[in-house]
Amino acid sequence: MAKTPETEHPNKAFGWAARDKTGLLSPFHFSRRDNGENDVTVKILYCGVCHSDLHTIKNDWGFSYYPVVPGHEIVGIATKVGKNVTKFREGDRVGVGVITGSCQSCESCDQDLENYCPQMSFTYNSIGADGTKTYGGYSESIVVDQRFVLLFPEGLPSDSGAPLLCAGITVYSPMKYYGMTEPGKHLGVAGLGGLGHVAVKIGKAFGLKVTVISSSPSKEDEAINRLGADSFLVSSDSQKMKAAVATMDYIIDTVSAVHALFPLLGLLKVNGKLVTLGLPEKPLELPIFPLVLGRKMVGGSDIGGMKETQEMLDFCAKHNITADIELIKMDEINTAMERLAKSDVRYRFVIDVANSLSPPP
């Protein structure tokens, strides 16, 4: 008899799942594997709601594999550790991010870049090392190989720290790799959502001058007074955009909708770098003239490896960087997804899993 999600593994589990591309989430019984020699079992306290959760439950990218239990910004308590586990003890506060598996032997894995391993498996909507489907953090617990578990630093709050496991590393990694950390340099952050608002805070912690580039004039006050940006540029204001031409050293583009790159490339100085992190559903047009005439570069980046993710958490703890969040209960998730689709959140929803997820009688 074919195994169901409930009978696939020995341990009963409970969460919320989407069954089809309507993306509607509802209570879901499934199972988790036994805690193996290299595993850590995590009782989930909080889980952030990422834009990719929304894309996945609605199959926007075309590779959703239902039922989907989303969630890859997980903070919880280690309740069991396998006998080979050296980095964690029961009772530790830990994090689990976007990935929970990789081959652990290729060139990328050897360089602590598990996120670029061809056999990398995601925390949800993926196939794990044991050949079974992965289910994410909109659930009561999760079992993860120790390599993909992070120690949550003291002083970093569990709820507002959770989104750093995706949004934080997604902006921190390219800033380090592309050399966008030189104090006094000028960083543009395009898009002020979940990623963008964290990019502003991390940029300021590196000592950069930060300008937010947004299509929403209403976000100016928050960008400057709440998040600490130095200036604000409305992308539709052609006069101000013209005045800002060739003033920026780097731009982090977090916009996930289809948008023009030409105006952003114009804001860069000679040798400027534009790093795109949003994942629009259709290809963007890349104008070559501004690249050639200004020796400019366009690059991309996808989360970060485990070592760098730990480094990012420690950096954020040291600089008191957290996400600005709206805490919700599990049964408020469908309303939250509707609001996220309209960008109506400042700036990340986080589910209070431990206090609001309970199986029906």
C-alpha positions in Angstrom: 0.0 0.0 0.0 1.3 3.5 -0.9 2.4 5.5 2.1 0.5 8.6 2.9 2.1 11.8 4.4 0.7 10.5 7.8 2.3 7.1 7.6 5.5 7.8 5.7 7.5 8.3 8.9 7.2 7.0 12.4 6.4 10.3 14.2 3.1 12.0 13.9 3.3 15.7 13.0 0.8 18.5 12.4 0.9 21.8 10.5 -0.9 23.8 7.9 -0.6 23.0 4.2 -1.8 24.2 0.8 -3.4 21.4 -1.3 -3.6 23.1 -4.7 -2.8 26.3 -6.6 -5.5 28.3 -4.9 -2.9 28.5 -2.1 -5.5 28.1 0.6 -3.8 26.8 3.7 -5.6 24.5 6.2 -4.7 22.0 9.0 -2.7 19.0 7.8 -1.6 15.8 9.5 1.7 14.3 8.3 4.8 12.6 9.8 8.4 13.3 10.6 11.4 10.9 10.5 13.0 9.6 13.6 15.9 11.7 15.0 19.0 10.1 13.4 22.6 10.0 14.6 23.4 13.4 12.9 20.0 15.0 13.4 18.5 17.7 15.6 14.7 17.7 16.4 13.4 21.2 16.8 10.2 22.2 18.5 9.1 25.2 16.5 8.4 28.5 18.3 8.2 31.0 15.4 8.2 30.9 11.7 8.5 33.9 9.3 6.3 34.2 6.2 8.5 34.8 3.2 7.4 35.9 -0.3 8.6 32.6 -1.6 6.0 30.8 0.6 3.3 32.8 -1.3 4.8 32.0 -4.7 5.1 28.3 -3.8 1.6 27.8 -2.4 0.2 29.4 -5.6 2.6 27.5 -7.9 3.7 30.8 -9.5 7.1 29.3 -10.4 5.7 26.1 -11.8 7.4 23.6 -9.5 5.1 23.3 -6.5 4.5 19.7 -5.4 1.3 19.6 -3.3 0.5 19.3 -0.4 2.9 22.1 0.6 3.7 22.9 4.2 5.7 26.2 3.7 8.0 28.0 6.1 11.8 28.4 6.0 12.4 31.1 8.7 12.2 28.8 11.7 13.3 29.4 15.3 12.8 26.9 18.0 14.2 24.7 20.7 16.4 21.6 20.2 14.5 18.8 21.9 16.6 15.9 20.7 20.1 15.5 19.3 21.7 12.5 17.7 24.8 10.8 19.1 27.1 12.3 16.4 25.8 15.9 17.0 28.6 18.1 18.4 27.4 21.7 17.9 24.0 21.5 19.7 22.6 20.3 23.0 19.0 19.7 24.0 17.4 23.0 25.1 19.5 25.2 22.7 17.7 27.9 20.8 18.2 27.1 17.2 17.3 28.3 13.7 16.5 26.5 10.4 16.6 28.4 7.2 15.9 27.9 3.5 17.9 24.6 3.0 18.0 21.3 5.0 20.2 19.1 2.8 23.0 18.9 0.3 25.4 16.3 -1.0 28.1 17.5 1.5 30.9 16.4 -0.9 30.9 18.6 -4.0 33.0 21.7 -4.7 30.3 24.0 -3.5 29.7 22.0 -0.2 33.5 21.9 0.4 33.6 25.7 0.2 30.7 26.1 2.7 28.4 27.1 -0.2 25.8 24.3 0.3 23.2 26.8 -1.2 24.8 26.2 -4.6 25.0 22.4 -4.4 23.3 20.8 -7.3 21.7 18.3 -4.9 20.7 20.9 -2.3 17.2 20.3 -0.8 14.9 23.0 0.4 13.2 23.0 3.8 9.9 22.5 2.0 8.5 21.5 -1.4 11.7 19.5 -2.1 13.0 15.9 -1.8 15.2 15.2 1.2 18.3 13.0 1.4 16.1 10.0 2.3 14.0 10.4 -0.8 10.9 11.7 1.0 9.2 15.0 0.7 10.2 18.0 2.9 7.7 19.9 4.9 8.5 23.3 6.4 8.0 25.4 9.4 4.2 26.0 9.5 4.3 23.0 11.7 4.9 21.9 15.3 8.4 20.4 14.8 11.0 19.5 12.3 14.0 17.1 12.1 17.1 18.4 10.4 20.7 17.3 9.8 23.0 19.2 12.2 24.9 20.8 9.3 21.8 22.8 8.4 20.9 23.9 11.9 22.1 27.3 13.3 22.7 28.4 16.8 20.5 31.4 17.6 22.7 33.9 19.3 21.9 35.2 22.8 20.2 38.6 22.7 18.6 38.1 19.2 14.8 37.8 19.7 13.2 34.6 18.4 10.2 36.3 16.8 11.8 39.3 15.0 15.0 37.4 14.4 13.3 34.5 12.5 13.1 36.4 9.1 16.9 36.9 9.2 17.2 33.2 8.3 16.0 34.0 4.8 15.8 37.8 4.3 18.9 38.5 6.4 21.2 36.1 4.7 19.8 36.9 1.2 21.1 40.5 1.5 24.2 39.9 3.8 25.8 37.3 1.4 25.9 39.4 -1.7 27.1 42.4 0.3 30.1 40.4 1.5 30.8 38.6 -1.8 30.6 41.6 -4.1 32.6 43.8 -1.7 29.7 46.1 -0.8 30.8 46.7 2.8 33.3 49.6 2.6 32.3 52.3 5.1 31.4 55.6 3.5 30.4 54.1 0.2 26.8 54.7 -1.1 24.3 51.8 -1.3 21.0 52.0 -3.1 18.3 49.6 -1.9 15.5 49.1 -4.5 12.2 48.0 -3.0 11.4 48.4 0.6 9.8 45.1 1.7 10.9 42.1 3.6 14.4 42.0 2.1 14.8 45.7 1.5 14.2 46.9 5.1 16.8 44.4 6.4 19.2 45.5 3.7 18.9 49.1 4.9 19.8 48.0 8.5 22.7 45.8 7.5 24.0 48.5 5.1 24.0 51.0 8.0 25.8 48.5 10.3 28.6 48.2 7.7 28.9 52.0 7.7 27.4 52.7 4.3 25.4 55.7 3.2 22.0 54.2 2.3 19.4 55.5 -0.1 16.0 53.7 -0.5 14.7 53.6 -4.1 10.9 52.9 -4.0 7.8 53.4 -6.1 5.8 54.2 -2.9 6.3 57.8 -1.7 4.4 56.9 1.5 7.3 54.8 2.7 9.7 57.8 2.9 9.1 58.6 6.6 9.5 55.0 7.7 12.6 54.5 5.6 14.4 57.5 7.1 13.0 57.8 10.6 12.3 54.2 11.5 14.8 52.2 9.5 17.7 54.7 9.4 18.2 55.3 5.7 20.0 58.5 4.8 17.8 59.4 1.9 14.8 58.3 -0.2 14.2 58.3 -3.9 10.8 57.9 -5.6 11.5 55.9 -8.7 8.7 57.6 -10.7 10.1 61.1 -9.9 12.1 61.7 -13.1 13.7 64.9 -11.9 15.0 63.4 -8.7 16.1 60.2 -10.5 18.0 62.4 -13.0 19.7 64.3 -10.1 20.8 61.0 -8.6 22.5 59.7 -11.8 26.0 58.3 -11.1 25.8 58.8 -7.3 25.8 55.2 -6.1 28.5 52.6 -5.7 26.2 49.7 -5.3 22.5 48.8 -5.6 20.7 45.9 -4.1 17.6 45.3 -6.1 15.0 43.4 -4.1 12.0 44.1 -6.3 10.2 40.8 -7.2 7.9 42.3 -9.9 8.9 42.8 -13.5 10.7 46.2 -13.6 13.1 48.2 -15.7 16.8 47.9 -14.9 17.9 50.9 -17.1 17.0 53.6 -14.5 18.8 51.7 -11.8 21.9 51.2 -13.9 21.9 55.0 -14.5 22.2 55.6 -10.7 25.5 53.8 -10.5 28.9 55.4 -10.7 31.6 54.0 -13.0 32.5 50.4 -11.7 29.1 50.3 -10.0 27.5 47.0 -9.1 23.8 46.1 -9.3 22.9 42.8 -7.5 19.4 41.5 -8.2 17.7 39.4 -5.5 14.0 39.5 -6.3 12.7 36.7 -8.5 10.3 38.1 -11.1 8.2 35.6 -13.0 9.4 36.8 -16.4 12.9 37.7 -17.7 14.0 41.3 -17.3 15.5 43.4 -20.1 19.2 44.0 -19.7 20.4 47.1 -21.5 24.1 46.6 -22.4 25.1 50.2 -23.3 25.2 51.4 -19.7 27.2 48.4 -18.6 29.8 48.9 -21.3 30.1 52.6 -21.0 30.4 52.6 -17.3 32.2 49.3 -16.7 29.2 48.3 -14.5 28.2 44.9 -13.4 25.0 43.1 -12.8 25.1 40.0 -10.6 22.8 37.8 -8.6 22.9 35.9 -5.3 20.9 33.2 -3.6 20.8 33.0 0.2 24.1 31.8 1.6 26.0 28.8 2.9 25.6 27.6 6.5 28.8 29.1 7.8 28.0 32.5 6.4 24.4 32.3 7.7 25.7 31.7 11.2 28.1 34.7 10.7 25.2 36.8 9.6 23.1 35.9 12.7 26.1 36.7 15.0 26.6 40.1 13.1 22.9 41.0 13.5 22.9 40.1 17.2 26.0 42.3 17.7 24.4 45.2 15.9 20.9 44.7 17.3 19.5 44.1 13.8 16.1 42.4 13.6 13.2 42.4 11.1 10.2 44.7 11.7 7.4 42.2 12.1 3.7 41.7 12.6 3.1 38.6 14.8 0.1 36.5 13.7 -1.6 33.3 14.9 -1.6 30.2 12.7 -5.3 30.5 11.7 -4.7 34.1 10.5 -2.3 32.8 7.8 -4.7 33.0 4.8 -5.5 36.7 5.5 -1.8 37.4 5.9 -1.1 35.8 2.5 -3.8 38.0 0.9 -2.2 41.0 2.5 1.4 39.9 1.5 0.2 39.6 -2.1 -0.7 43.3 -1.9 2.5 44.2 -0.1 0.4 45.2 2.9 2.8 44.3 5.7 5.5 46.2 7.6 7.7 44.3 6.8 7.4 40.6 7.6 4.7 38.4 9.1 5.8 35.9 11.7 3.6 33.1 12.9 3.5 32.5 16.7 3.6 28.7 16.1 4.0 27.5 19.6 1.2 29.5 21.0 -1.3 29.1 18.2 -0.9 25.8 16.3 -3.0 23.1 17.8 -4.4 20.0 16.1 -8.2 19.7 15.9 -9.6 17.2 18.4 
